[in-house]
């Protein structure tokens, strides 16, 4: 996945997670799942960023 794709996906997943949390609660299973997905995307972003710096 390209860096710009990851950034776009991060922004979309963050918005989705916030919307879900506002509609239900922060402990809702779907919110937690969205948070986990966001974490994975952020980890990918950091990994690519580190590899570019080397």
PDBQT receptor file of N, H, CA, C and O in Angstrom, charges set to zero:
ATOM      1  N   UNK A   1       0.843  -1.173   0.000  1.00  0.00    +0.000 N 
ATOM      2  CA  UNK A   1       0.000   0.000   0.000  1.00  0.00    +0.000 C 
ATOM      3  C   UNK A   1       0.895   1.245   0.000  1.00  0.00    +0.000 C 
ATOM      4  O   UNK A   1       1.902   1.292   0.706  1.00  0.00    +0.000 OA
ATOM      5  N   UNK A   2       0.528   2.230  -0.779  1.00  0.00    +0.000 N 
ATOM      6  H   UNK A   2      -0.291   2.193  -1.352  1.00  0.00    +0.000 HD
ATOM      7  CA  UNK A   2       1.309   3.456  -0.869  1.00  0.00    +0.000 C 
ATOM      8  C   UNK A   2       1.025   4.356   0.330  1.00  0.00    +0.000 C 
ATOM      9  O   UNK A   2      -0.020   4.257   0.973  1.00  0.00    +0.000 OA
ATOM     10  N   UNK A   3       1.980   5.230   0.608  1.00  0.00    +0.000 N 
ATOM     11  H   UNK A   3       2.828   5.310   0.086  1.00  0.00    +0.000 HD
ATOM     12  CA  UNK A   3       1.883   6.121   1.759  1.00  0.00    +0.000 C 
ATOM     13  C   UNK A   3       0.608   6.974   1.707  1.00  0.00    +0.000 C 
ATOM     14  O   UNK A   3      -0.088   7.095   2.715  1.00  0.00    +0.000 OA
ATOM     15  N   UNK A   4       0.298   7.557   0.563  1.00  0.00    +0.000 N 
ATOM     16  H   UNK A   4       0.864   7.459  -0.256  1.00  0.00    +0.000 HD
ATOM     17  CA  UNK A   4      -0.888   8.408   0.463  1.00  0.00    +0.000 C 
ATOM     18  C   UNK A   4      -2.167   7.600   0.682  1.00  0.00    +0.000 C 
ATOM     19  O   UNK A   4      -3.124   8.095   1.276  1.00  0.00    +0.000 OA
ATOM     20  N   UNK A   5      -2.178   6.364   0.203  1.00  0.00    +0.000 N 
ATOM     21  H   UNK A   5      -1.400   5.962  -0.280  1.00  0.00    +0.000 HD
ATOM     22  CA  UNK A   5      -3.330   5.477   0.427  1.00  0.00    +0.000 C 
ATOM     23  C   UNK A   5      -3.537   5.230   1.917  1.00  0.00    +0.000 C 
ATOM     24  O   UNK A   5      -4.661   5.264   2.418  1.00  0.00    +0.000 OA
ATOM     25  N   UNK A   6      -2.445   4.985   2.606  1.00  0.00    +0.000 N 
ATOM     26  H   UNK A   6      -1.531   4.957   2.199  1.00  0.00    +0.000 HD
ATOM     27  CA  UNK A   6      -2.519   4.720   4.044  1.00  0.00    +0.000 C 
ATOM     28  C   UNK A   6      -3.029   5.956   4.779  1.00  0.00    +0.000 C 
ATOM     29  O   UNK A   6      -3.869   5.848   5.673  1.00  0.00    +0.000 OA
ATOM     30  N   UNK A   7      -2.523   7.124   4.405  1.00  0.00    +0.000 N 
ATOM     31  H   UNK A   7      -1.840   7.211   3.680  1.00  0.00    +0.000 HD
ATOM     32  CA  UNK A   7      -2.964   8.365   5.044  1.00  0.00    +0.000 C 
ATOM     33  C   UNK A   7      -4.463   8.569   4.833  1.00  0.00    +0.000 C 
ATOM     34  O   UNK A   7      -5.181   8.931   5.765  1.00  0.00    +0.000 OA
ATOM     35  N   UNK A   8      -4.930   8.338   3.614  1.00  0.00    +0.000 N 
ATOM     36  H   UNK A   8      -4.347   8.044   2.856  1.00  0.00    +0.000 HD
ATOM     37  CA  UNK A   8      -6.358   8.463   3.310  1.00  0.00    +0.000 C 
ATOM     38  C   UNK A   8      -7.172   7.474   4.130  1.00  0.00    +0.000 C 
ATOM     39  O   UNK A   8      -8.211   7.830   4.687  1.00  0.00    +0.000 OA
ATOM     40  N   UNK A   9      -6.699   6.230   4.206  1.00  0.00    +0.000 N 
ATOM     41  H   UNK A   9      -5.855   5.941   3.753  1.00  0.00    +0.000 HD
ATOM     42  CA  UNK A   9      -7.398   5.203   4.985  1.00  0.00    +0.000 C 
ATOM     43  C   UNK A   9      -7.428   5.548   6.472  1.00  0.00    +0.000 C 
ATOM     44  O   UNK A   9      -8.424   5.300   7.151  1.00  0.00    +0.000 OA
ATOM     45  N   UNK A  10      -6.338   6.116   6.974  1.00  0.00    +0.000 N 
ATOM     46  H   UNK A  10      -5.528   6.317   6.422  1.00  0.00    +0.000 HD
ATOM     47  CA  UNK A  10      -6.280   6.532   8.379  1.00  0.00    +0.000 C 
ATOM     48  C   UNK A  10      -7.341   7.593   8.653  1.00  0.00    +0.000 C 
ATOM     49  O   UNK A  10      -8.076   7.515   9.638  1.00  0.00    +0.000 OA
ATOM     50  N   UNK A  11      -7.409   8.583   7.772  1.00  0.00    +0.000 N 
ATOM     51  H   UNK A  11      -6.812   8.647   6.972  1.00  0.00    +0.000 HD
ATOM     52  CA  UNK A  11      -8.394   9.660   7.950  1.00  0.00    +0.000 C 
ATOM     53  C   UNK A  11      -9.819   9.114   7.912  1.00  0.00    +0.000 C 
ATOM     54  O   UNK A  11     -10.656   9.500   8.727  1.00  0.00    +0.000 OA
ATOM     55  N   UNK A  12     -10.092   8.218   6.968  1.00  0.00    +0.000 N 
ATOM     56  H   UNK A  12      -9.412   7.904   6.306  1.00  0.00    +0.000 HD
ATOM     57  CA  UNK A  12     -11.433   7.638   6.848  1.00  0.00    +0.000 C 
ATOM     58  C   UNK A  12     -11.786   6.792   8.066  1.00  0.00    +0.000 C 
ATOM     59  O   UNK A  12     -12.896   6.880   8.591  1.00  0.00    +0.000 OA
ATOM     60  N   UNK A  13     -10.838   5.974   8.511  1.00  0.00    +0.000 N 
ATOM     61  H   UNK A  13      -9.936   5.903   8.085  1.00  0.00    +0.000 HD
ATOM     62  CA  UNK A  13     -11.097   5.098   9.658  1.00  0.00    +0.000 C 
ATOM     63  C   UNK A  13     -11.271   5.908  10.936  1.00  0.00    +0.000 C 
ATOM     64  O   UNK A  13     -12.088   5.556  11.786  1.00  0.00    +0.000 OA
ATOM     65  N   UNK A  14     -10.510   6.987  11.078  1.00  0.00    +0.000 N 
ATOM     66  H   UNK A  14      -9.846   7.272  10.387  1.00  0.00    +0.000 HD
ATOM     67  CA  UNK A  14     -10.648   7.850  12.253  1.00  0.00    +0.000 C 
ATOM     68  C   UNK A  14     -12.041   8.478  12.288  1.00  0.00    +0.000 C 
ATOM     69  O   UNK A  14     -12.691   8.498  13.333  1.00  0.00    +0.000 OA
ATOM     70  N   UNK A  15     -12.496   8.990  11.146  1.00  0.00    +0.000 N 
ATOM     71  H   UNK A  15     -11.968   8.974  10.297  1.00  0.00    +0.000 HD
ATOM     72  CA  UNK A  15     -13.840   9.578  11.069  1.00  0.00    +0.000 C 
ATOM     73  C   UNK A  15     -14.905   8.537  11.396  1.00  0.00    +0.000 C 
ATOM     74  O   UNK A  15     -15.847   8.811  12.140  1.00  0.00    +0.000 OA
ATOM     75  N   UNK A  16     -14.745   7.340  10.833  1.00  0.00    +0.000 N 
ATOM     76  H   UNK A  16     -13.979   7.118  10.229  1.00  0.00    +0.000 HD
ATOM     77  CA  UNK A  16     -15.701   6.255  11.081  1.00  0.00    +0.000 C 
ATOM     78  C   UNK A  16     -15.765   5.921  12.570  1.00  0.00    +0.000 C 
ATOM     79  O   UNK A  16     -16.849   5.765  13.132  1.00  0.00    +0.000 OA
ATOM     80  N   UNK A  17     -14.599   5.814  13.200  1.00  0.00    +0.000 N 
ATOM     81  H   UNK A  17     -13.719   5.940  12.743  1.00  0.00    +0.000 HD
ATOM     82  CA  UNK A  17     -14.543   5.462  14.610  1.00  0.00    +0.000 C 
ATOM     83  C   UNK A  17     -15.225   6.534  15.464  1.00  0.00    +0.000 C 
ATOM     84  O   UNK A  17     -15.975   6.211  16.386  1.00  0.00    +0.000 OA
ATOM     85  N   UNK A  18     -14.965   7.799  15.160  1.00  0.00    +0.000 N 
ATOM     86  H   UNK A  18     -14.355   8.061  14.412  1.00  0.00    +0.000 HD
ATOM     87  CA  UNK A  18     -15.570   8.896  15.920  1.00  0.00    +0.000 C 
ATOM     88  C   UNK A  18     -17.083   8.889  15.755  1.00  0.00    +0.000 C 
ATOM     89  O   UNK A  18     -17.817   9.042  16.731  1.00  0.00    +0.000 OA
ATOM     90  N   UNK A  19     -17.550   8.712  14.528  1.00  0.00    +0.000 N 
ATOM     91  H   UNK A  19     -16.954   8.587  13.735  1.00  0.00    +0.000 HD
ATOM     92  CA  UNK A  19     -18.995   8.669  14.278  1.00  0.00    +0.000 C 
ATOM     93  C   UNK A  19     -19.659   7.515  15.020  1.00  0.00    +0.000 C 
ATOM     94  O   UNK A  19     -20.729   7.680  15.607  1.00  0.00    +0.000 OA
ATOM     95  N   UNK A  20     -19.023   6.347  14.992  1.00  0.00    +0.000 N 
ATOM     96  H   UNK A  20     -18.154   6.213  14.516  1.00  0.00    +0.000 HD
ATOM     97  CA  UNK A  20     -19.567   5.194  15.709  1.00  0.00    +0.000 C 
ATOM     98  C   UNK A  20     -19.626   5.460  17.210  1.00  0.00    +0.000 C 
ATOM     99  O   UNK A  20     -20.613   5.127  17.866  1.00  0.00    +0.000 OA
ATOM    100  N   UNK A  21     -18.566   6.061  17.750  1.00  0.00    +0.000 N 
ATOM    101  H   UNK A  21     -17.764   6.332  17.217  1.00  0.00    +0.000 HD
ATOM    102  CA  UNK A  21     -18.514   6.339  19.187  1.00  0.00    +0.000 C 
ATOM    103  C   UNK A  21     -19.584   7.350  19.593  1.00  0.00    +0.000 C 
ATOM    104  O   UNK A  21     -20.164   7.247  20.674  1.00  0.00    +0.000 OA
ATOM    105  N   UNK A  22     -19.840   8.322  18.728  1.00  0.00    +0.000 N 
ATOM    106  H   UNK A  22     -19.369   8.406  17.850  1.00  0.00    +0.000 HD
ATOM    107  CA  UNK A  22     -20.865   9.324  19.036  1.00  0.00    +0.000 C 
ATOM    108  C   UNK A  22     -22.269   8.730  18.993  1.00  0.00    +0.000 C 
ATOM    109  O   UNK A  22     -23.151   9.161  19.736  1.00  0.00    +0.000 OA
ATOM    110  N   UNK A  23     -22.478   7.739  18.122  1.00  0.00    +0.000 N 
ATOM    111  H   UNK A  23     -21.762   7.389  17.519  1.00  0.00    +0.000 HD
ATOM    112  CA  UNK A  23     -23.794   7.117  17.977  1.00  0.00    +0.000 C 
ATOM    113  C   UNK A  23     -24.064   6.079  19.061  1.00  0.00    +0.000 C 
ATOM    114  O   UNK A  23     -25.216   5.844  19.428  1.00  0.00    +0.000 OA
ATOM    115  N   UNK A  24     -23.017   5.466  19.568  1.00  0.00    +0.000 N 
ATOM    116  H   UNK A  24     -22.081   5.657  19.270  1.00  0.00    +0.000 HD
ATOM    117  CA  UNK A  24     -23.200   4.418  20.573  1.00  0.00    +0.000 C 
ATOM    118  C   UNK A  24     -22.384   4.781  21.807  1.00  0.00    +0.000 C 
ATOM    119  O   UNK A  24     -22.685   5.758  22.492  1.00  0.00    +0.000 OA
ATOM    120  N   UNK A  25     -21.365   4.004  22.084  1.00  0.00    +0.000 N 
ATOM    121  H   UNK A  25     -21.120   3.210  21.527  1.00  0.00    +0.000 HD
ATOM    122  CA  UNK A  25     -20.467   4.318  23.195  1.00  0.00    +0.000 C 
ATOM    123  C   UNK A  25     -19.061   3.892  22.804  1.00  0.00    +0.000 C 
ATOM    124  O   UNK A  25     -18.856   3.129  21.861  1.00  0.00    +0.000 OA
ATOM    125  N   UNK A  26     -18.115   4.403  23.549  1.00  0.00    +0.000 N 
ATOM    126  H   UNK A  26     -18.282   5.024  24.315  1.00  0.00    +0.000 HD
ATOM    127  CA  UNK A  26     -16.717   4.104  23.243  1.00  0.00    +0.000 C 
ATOM    128  C   UNK A  26     -16.398   2.625  23.482  1.00  0.00    +0.000 C 
ATOM    129  O   UNK A  26     -15.410   2.115  22.955  1.00  0.00    +0.000 OA
ATOM    130  N   UNK A  27     -17.220   1.943  24.263  1.00  0.00    +0.000 N 
ATOM    131  H   UNK A  27     -18.023   2.358  24.691  1.00  0.00    +0.000 HD
ATOM    132  CA  UNK A  27     -17.006   0.528  24.563  1.00  0.00    +0.000 C 
ATOM    133  C   UNK A  27     -17.729  -0.405  23.598  1.00  0.00    +0.000 C 
ATOM    134  O   UNK A  27     -17.657  -1.625  23.743  1.00  0.00    +0.000 OA
ATOM    135  N   UNK A  28     -18.417   0.156  22.624  1.00  0.00    +0.000 N 
ATOM    136  H   UNK A  28     -18.475   1.148  22.506  1.00  0.00    +0.000 HD
ATOM    137  CA  UNK A  28     -19.146  -0.634  21.638  1.00  0.00    +0.000 C 
ATOM    138  C   UNK A  28     -18.168  -1.477  20.822  1.00  0.00    +0.000 C 
ATOM    139  O   UNK A  28     -17.075  -1.025  20.481  1.00  0.00    +0.000 OA
ATOM    140  N   UNK A  29     -18.574  -2.699  20.516  1.00  0.00    +0.000 N 
ATOM    141  H   UNK A  29     -19.462  -3.066  20.793  1.00  0.00    +0.000 HD
ATOM    142  CA  UNK A  29     -17.712  -3.631  19.784  1.00  0.00    +0.000 C 
ATOM    143  C   UNK A  29     -17.250  -3.060  18.437  1.00  0.00    +0.000 C 
ATOM    144  O   UNK A  29     -16.097  -3.244  18.048  1.00  0.00    +0.000 OA
ATOM    145  N   UNK A  30     -18.143  -2.372  17.733  1.00  0.00    +0.000 N 
ATOM    146  H   UNK A  30     -19.080  -2.223  18.049  1.00  0.00    +0.000 HD
ATOM    147  CA  UNK A  30     -17.783  -1.801  16.429  1.00  0.00    +0.000 C 
ATOM    148  C   UNK A  30     -16.766  -0.671  16.572  1.00  0.00    +0.000 C 
ATOM    149  O   UNK A  30     -15.901  -0.502  15.712  1.00  0.00    +0.000 OA
ATOM    150  N   UNK A  31     -16.866   0.097  17.647  1.00  0.00    +0.000 N 
ATOM    151  H   UNK A  31     -17.568  -0.041  18.346  1.00  0.00    +0.000 HD
ATOM    152  CA  UNK A  31     -15.908   1.175  17.905  1.00  0.00    +0.000 C 
ATOM    153  C   UNK A  31     -14.536   0.578  18.202  1.00  0.00    +0.000 C 
ATOM    154  O   UNK A  31     -13.518   1.068  17.713  1.00  0.00    +0.000 OA
ATOM    155  N   UNK A  32     -14.517  -0.468  18.995  1.00  0.00    +0.000 N 
ATOM    156  H   UNK A  32     -15.344  -0.866  19.392  1.00  0.00    +0.000 HD
ATOM    157  CA  UNK A  32     -13.255  -1.133  19.337  1.00  0.00    +0.000 C 
ATOM    158  C   UNK A  32     -12.622  -1.746  18.093  1.00  0.00    +0.000 C 
ATOM    159  O   UNK A  32     -11.406  -1.676  17.911  1.00  0.00    +0.000 OA
ATOM    160  N   UNK A  33     -13.441  -2.343  17.242  1.00  0.00    +0.000 N 
ATOM    161  H   UNK A  33     -14.428  -2.400  17.390  1.00  0.00    +0.000 HD
ATOM    162  CA  UNK A  33     -12.939  -2.922  15.993  1.00  0.00    +0.000 C 
ATOM    163  C   UNK A  33     -12.360  -1.830  15.086  1.00  0.00    +0.000 C 
ATOM    164  O   UNK A  33     -11.297  -2.013  14.493  1.00  0.00    +0.000 OA
ATOM    165  N   UNK A  34     -13.051  -0.709  14.980  1.00  0.00    +0.000 N 
ATOM    166  H   UNK A  34     -13.915  -0.560  15.461  1.00  0.00    +0.000 HD
ATOM    167  CA  UNK A  34     -12.553   0.408  14.167  1.00  0.00    +0.000 C 
ATOM    168  C   UNK A  34     -11.242   0.940  14.745  1.00  0.00    +0.000 C 
ATOM    169  O   UNK A  34     -10.330   1.300  14.001  1.00  0.00    +0.000 OA
ATOM    170  N   UNK A  35     -11.155   0.987  16.067  1.00  0.00    +0.000 N 
ATOM    171  H   UNK A  35     -11.896   0.694  16.671  1.00  0.00    +0.000 HD
ATOM    172  CA  UNK A  35      -9.935   1.438  16.732  1.00  0.00    +0.000 C 
ATOM    173  C   UNK A  35      -8.772   0.492  16.441  1.00  0.00    +0.000 C 
ATOM    174  O   UNK A  35      -7.654   0.937  16.183  1.00  0.00    +0.000 OA
ATOM    175  N   UNK A  36      -9.035  -0.804  16.485  1.00  0.00    +0.000 N 
ATOM    176  H   UNK A  36      -9.943  -1.166  16.695  1.00  0.00    +0.000 HD
ATOM    177  CA  UNK A  36      -8.002  -1.796  16.163  1.00  0.00    +0.000 C 
ATOM    178  C   UNK A  36      -7.525  -1.637  14.721  1.00  0.00    +0.000 C 
ATOM    179  O   UNK A  36      -6.328  -1.702  14.443  1.00  0.00    +0.000 OA
ATOM    180  N   UNK A  37      -8.473  -1.428  13.809  1.00  0.00    +0.000 N 
ATOM    181  H   UNK A  37      -9.446  -1.375  14.036  1.00  0.00    +0.000 HD
ATOM    182  CA  UNK A  37      -8.113  -1.224  12.402  1.00  0.00    +0.000 C 
ATOM    183  C   UNK A  37      -7.283   0.043  12.230  1.00  0.00    +0.000 C 
ATOM    184  O   UNK A  37      -6.318   0.066  11.466  1.00  0.00    +0.000 OA
ATOM    185  N   UNK A  38      -7.665   1.086  12.938  1.00  0.00    +0.000 N 
ATOM    186  H   UNK A  38      -8.449   1.067  13.558  1.00  0.00    +0.000 HD
ATOM    187  CA  UNK A  38      -6.911   2.338  12.886  1.00  0.00    +0.000 C 
ATOM    188  C   UNK A  38      -5.495   2.121  13.415  1.00  0.00    +0.000 C 
ATOM    189  O   UNK A  38      -4.534   2.627  12.836  1.00  0.00    +0.000 OA
ATOM    190  N   UNK A  39      -5.361   1.382  14.496  1.00  0.00    +0.000 N 
ATOM    191  H   UNK A  39      -6.142   0.971  14.967  1.00  0.00    +0.000 HD
ATOM    192  CA  UNK A  39      -4.036   1.068  15.044  1.00  0.00    +0.000 C 
ATOM    193  C   UNK A  39      -3.169   0.354  14.015  1.00  0.00    +0.000 C 
ATOM    194  O   UNK A  39      -1.987   0.668  13.873  1.00  0.00    +0.000 OA
ATOM    195  N   UNK A  40      -3.744  -0.595  13.304  1.00  0.00    +0.000 N 
ATOM    196  H   UNK A  40      -4.704  -0.850  13.419  1.00  0.00    +0.000 HD
ATOM    197  CA  UNK A  40      -2.999  -1.327  12.278  1.00  0.00    +0.000 C 
ATOM    198  C   UNK A  40      -2.524  -0.389  11.170  1.00  0.00    +0.000 C 
ATOM    199  O   UNK A  40      -1.383  -0.479  10.716  1.00  0.00    +0.000 OA
ATOM    200  N   UNK A  41      -3.402   0.504  10.745  1.00  0.00    +0.000 N 
ATOM    201  H   UNK A  41      -4.329   0.577  11.114  1.00  0.00    +0.000 HD
ATOM    202  CA  UNK A  41      -3.031   1.470   9.708  1.00  0.00    +0.000 C 
ATOM    203  C   UNK A  41      -1.925   2.407  10.194  1.00  0.00    +0.000 C 
ATOM    204  O   UNK A  41      -0.992   2.716   9.453  1.00  0.00    +0.000 OA
ATOM    205  N   UNK A  42      -2.038   2.853  11.437  1.00  0.00    +0.000 N 
ATOM    206  H   UNK A  42      -2.796   2.602  12.040  1.00  0.00    +0.000 HD
ATOM    207  CA  UNK A  42      -1.009   3.731  11.996  1.00  0.00    +0.000 C 
ATOM    208  C   UNK A  42       0.329   3.007  12.113  1.00  0.00    +0.000 C 
ATOM    209  O   UNK A  42       1.382   3.605  11.888  1.00  0.00    +0.000 OA
ATOM    210  N   UNK A  43       0.292   1.734  12.460  1.00  0.00    +0.000 N 
ATOM    211  H   UNK A  43      -0.563   1.248  12.642  1.00  0.00    +0.000 HD
ATOM    212  CA  UNK A  43       1.523   0.943  12.525  1.00  0.00    +0.000 C 
ATOM    213  C   UNK A  43       2.149   0.789  11.145  1.00  0.00    +0.000 C 
ATOM    214  O   UNK A  43       3.369   0.868  11.005  1.00  0.00    +0.000 OA
ATOM    215  N   UNK A  44       1.321   0.570  10.124  1.00  0.00    +0.000 N 
ATOM    216  H   UNK A  44       0.330   0.506  10.238  1.00  0.00    +0.000 HD
ATOM    217  CA  UNK A  44       1.823   0.489   8.747  1.00  0.00    +0.000 C 
ATOM    218  C   UNK A  44       2.471   1.806   8.350  1.00  0.00    +0.000 C 
ATOM    219  O   UNK A  44       3.552   1.822   7.762  1.00  0.00    +0.000 OA
ATOM    220  N   UNK A  45       1.815   2.897   8.669  1.00  0.00    +0.000 N 
ATOM    221  H   UNK A  45       0.936   2.884   9.147  1.00  0.00    +0.000 HD
ATOM    222  CA  UNK A  45       2.324   4.225   8.346  1.00  0.00    +0.000 C 
ATOM    223  C   UNK A  45       3.696   4.436   8.987  1.00  0.00    +0.000 C 
ATOM    224  O   UNK A  45       4.641   4.859   8.321  1.00  0.00    +0.000 OA
ATOM    225  N   UNK A  46       3.798   4.140  10.277  1.00  0.00    +0.000 N 
ATOM    226  H   UNK A  46       3.031   3.797  10.819  1.00  0.00    +0.000 HD
ATOM    227  CA  UNK A  46       5.066   4.310  10.993  1.00  0.00    +0.000 C 
ATOM    228  C   UNK A  46       6.162   3.418  10.417  1.00  0.00    +0.000 C 
ATOM    229  O   UNK A  46       7.316   3.834  10.305  1.00  0.00    +0.000 OA
ATOM    230  N   UNK A  47       5.801   2.207  10.056  1.00  0.00    +0.000 N 
ATOM    231  H   UNK A  47       4.864   1.869  10.147  1.00  0.00    +0.000 HD
ATOM    232  CA  UNK A  47       6.767   1.273   9.483  1.00  0.00    +0.000 C 
ATOM    233  C   UNK A  47       7.319   1.793   8.158  1.00  0.00    +0.000 C 
ATOM    234  O   UNK A  47       8.525   1.742   7.917  1.00  0.00    +0.000 OA
ATOM    235  N   UNK A  48       6.442   2.286   7.315  1.00  0.00    +0.000 N 
ATOM    236  H   UNK A  48       5.462   2.328   7.511  1.00  0.00    +0.000 HD
ATOM    237  CA  UNK A  48       6.874   2.831   6.024  1.00  0.00    +0.000 C 
ATOM    238  C   UNK A  48       7.718   4.080   6.239  1.00  0.00    +0.000 C 
ATOM    239  O   UNK A  48       8.736   4.274   5.574  1.00  0.00    +0.000 OA
ATOM    240  N   UNK A  49       7.291   4.916   7.165  1.00  0.00    +0.000 N 
ATOM    241  H   UNK A  49       6.465   4.758   7.704  1.00  0.00    +0.000 HD
ATOM    242  CA  UNK A  49       8.026   6.147   7.455  1.00  0.00    +0.000 C 
ATOM    243  C   UNK A  49       9.451   5.829   7.916  1.00  0.00    +0.000 C 
ATOM    244  O   UNK A  49      10.405   6.487   7.499  1.00  0.00    +0.000 OA
ATOM    245  N   UNK A  50       9.588   4.830   8.768  1.00  0.00    +0.000 N 
ATOM    246  H   UNK A  50       8.814   4.296   9.107  1.00  0.00    +0.000 HD
ATOM    247  CA  UNK A  50      10.914   4.429   9.248  1.00  0.00    +0.000 C 
ATOM    248  C   UNK A  50      11.770   3.875   8.120  1.00  0.00    +0.000 C 
ATOM    249  O   UNK A  50      12.967   4.153   8.056  1.00  0.00    +0.000 OA
ATOM    250  N   UNK A  51      11.168   3.094   7.233  1.00  0.00    +0.000 N 
ATOM    251  H   UNK A  51      10.195   2.868   7.286  1.00  0.00    +0.000 HD
ATOM    252  CA  UNK A  51      11.938   2.496   6.136  1.00  0.00    +0.000 C 
ATOM    253  C   UNK A  51      12.398   3.555   5.135  1.00  0.00    +0.000 C 
ATOM    254  O   UNK A  51      13.435   3.386   4.493  1.00  0.00    +0.000 OA
ATOM    255  N   UNK A  52      11.647   4.633   4.997  1.00  0.00    +0.000 N 
ATOM    256  H   UNK A  52      10.804   4.770   5.519  1.00  0.00    +0.000 HD
ATOM    257  CA  UNK A  52      12.034   5.717   4.090  1.00  0.00    +0.000 C 
ATOM    258  C   UNK A  52      13.219   6.485   4.658  1.00  0.00    +0.000 C 
ATOM    259  O   UNK A  52      14.089   6.928   3.907  1.00  0.00    +0.000 OA
ATOM    260  N   UNK A  53      13.261   6.646   5.974  1.00  0.00    +0.000 N 
ATOM    261  H   UNK A  53      12.555   6.286   6.584  1.00  0.00    +0.000 HD
ATOM    262  CA  UNK A  53      14.338   7.394   6.626  1.00  0.00    +0.000 C 
ATOM    263  C   UNK A  53      15.684   6.687   6.532  1.00  0.00    +0.000 C 
ATOM    264  O   UNK A  53      16.729   7.335   6.593  1.00  0.00    +0.000 OA
ATOM    265  N   UNK A  54      15.669   5.372   6.386  1.00  0.00    +0.000 N 
ATOM    266  H   UNK A  54      14.820   4.846   6.337  1.00  0.00    +0.000 HD
ATOM    267  CA  UNK A  54      16.923   4.598   6.374  1.00  0.00    +0.000 C 
ATOM    268  C   UNK A  54      17.697   4.784   5.109  1.00  0.00    +0.000 C 
ATOM    269  O   UNK A  54      18.769   4.201   4.950  1.00  0.00    +0.000 OA
TER     270      UNK A  54
